[in-house]
Amino acid sequence: MLSSALRALSQIFEPPLRAIFWKTLGYTLLLLFVVWLGLNGAVSTLVQLPYPWLETALSLLTGIGAIFLLGFLVAPVTAIIAGLLQDDIAEVVERDDYPADPPGRALPLAQAVPQAIKFTGIVILGNILALLLLLVPGINLVAFFLVNGYLLGREFFEFAAMRFRTPDEARAMRKAHGTTVFLGGLAIAGFLAVPILNLLTPIFATVMMVHLHKRLTYTSARRVEP
């Protein structure tokens, strides 16, 4: 697991994946800007005040409030956009690191969209838990890492496995290597806990779990060889 995490950490800054990160970040900022414009436009349209100075004050307060709201939305929005690009990320890793292996197959659109929404829900839950649990003395860090280690490890590993296996086979493999997958999830949770760095979480997690799935597949194949 450690070798997969270290390889992913170095690989996310290499040119092919760096391009995907900038694309993800660009789409994220564009979507957040549209949301910001929409919020300001809605407030100015719905709220009519009798004095110009009140309108100016309301506009300033709305802008400040929107900035705080957008700060919370950055990670979930990044997650859903990166989720839609997960197959692109996995293809880069498989092509560059495992050229002799058969390539994985992209998830069908009907499966990829719900999967991206599911990833987004997991990231939102992780951020909420981060905000809540990190404020509770005694259980904060332990609970945060245990919960997110399990959730994130499960979801990202099953995605990597489903490029080569059916959903049922992917779940069975994840359960068979539960401890290893959980440790991988702890590494992902570490990314999620760090502001700014958590923008890289979906990319880092996808890359690491592609490597981890490959390593576990090789290990299993060696065990059944005569």
Secondary structure, DSSP 4 states (H G I P E B T S, - for coil): -HHHHHHHHHHTTSHHHHHHHHHHHHHHHHHHHHHHHHHHHHHHHH---SSHHHHHHHHHHHHHHHHHHHHHHHHHHHHHHHHHTHHHHHHHHHHHH-TTSPPP-PPPHHHHHHHHHHHHHHHHHHHHHHHHHTTSTTTHHHHHHHHHHHHHHHHHHHHHHHTTS-HHHHHHHHHHTHHHHHHHHHHHHHHHTSTTGGGGHHHHHHHHHHHHHHHHHHHHHHHH--
